[in-house]
Amino acid sequence: MTRSEIRFQKSIEDRMRTCVHFNGVFVNESCKAGVVYSDLFGTGPGCYAHLLCTGDPEATTTCDKRETPTREQAEAEERSHHERAKLTVRCINAAHEHAKAAGLGRGHGGTGQMDCPAGCGGTLGYSVAGYNGHMHAKCITAGCVNWME
């Protein structure tokens, strides 16, 4: 099995342990099922050290809303995630080439826009920081690509 295949299988196993309602404890107060994270795990240093939501075997809490995906669902999610990542990388590369052709990069910041390389029909707008050449970009089409370097 290749390294890529091993990583893919590990990602599937991780997805199969993670509750389908989990959406991140540091960016959301509650999960998609409405369970308030602090009610379940408490507050303060270390309260999220062993999350039931992610299938941590050392978790000491229980949740009646916990639901994990089947292997088929996890595989489909992981394939979708992988395709999304490839699309985003393709868009990042295209946007950097577009910016470079416009003379933007480290030492010369600015903004630009282009037809979205994702093929959604929208416009991708970006800004390039003159300080380090990093790019922030977002397509106007809802749910399409966006990133910040």
Order of alpha helices (4+ residues) and beta strands (2+ residues): alpha-alpha-alpha-beta-beta-beta-beta
